[in-house]
Every structure is written in C-alpha cells, then in structure tokens.
Amino acid sequence: MKLGLSRSARRVVPIEVVVCEAGVEVFCGIDPGYRHMCAVLWAYLDHEDTMVVFDELAVAKTVISEVCKEIKLRNERRGARPNWYVIDPAARNKNGQRFTSWRC
C-alpha cells in the first residue's frame, strides 16, 4: 500500500506567512546532520486539511545547541507553538558533538 498524494494532487503555492493561523496544529520536522546539513521544516494543517509549510532552516557544520537556539527563535518570530516535533529516530544515537544527543 502506497501512502501519499497522487502526482496530480500535489501542488506548491508560494505564500508569505508572518504568523501561524490561530487554532491550527503546528508540526516541526527535524532531520539532524552536521557534515551533510541539518534541515528543519515548520508546517501546519489549515482548516481545509491542507498542509502549509511556512518556514525552513538548512545549516551545515552547526552544533546541536545552535540549531536548538534557531528553532526557538523562529518559533517566537512566527508565533508558532508546535504541537509535534518529529525527528529522525537516528537522533537518539550519540554523536561526535561531545557525545550528546538532541534535546532542545
């Protein structure tokens, strides 16, 4: 069973969102990385169940503590209070950044 939208149903509409809509469920997705880049996306489901990606962060060679600071700053700037933080399960593993794991 394949999950997801059909190609014809996918569409990207550029938008400028200053703050999140009131009463929406906000998601923050994190793909950790140091050498190959860390990526973070912020999205919400609008009242019609359309997923709106409203911010992104992509940084390389940046330590976890700095990425966490930037996540917090962007949450404040966008008025985002994510209901969910979703991260690659590999983030539980210890890494070379002083043998720490992800905790913002």
Beta strands, then each sheet from edge to edge (+ up, - down):
strand 1: 25-31
strand 2: 38-45
strand 3: 51-59
strand 4: 84-87
sheet 1: 3+ 2- 1+ 4+
end
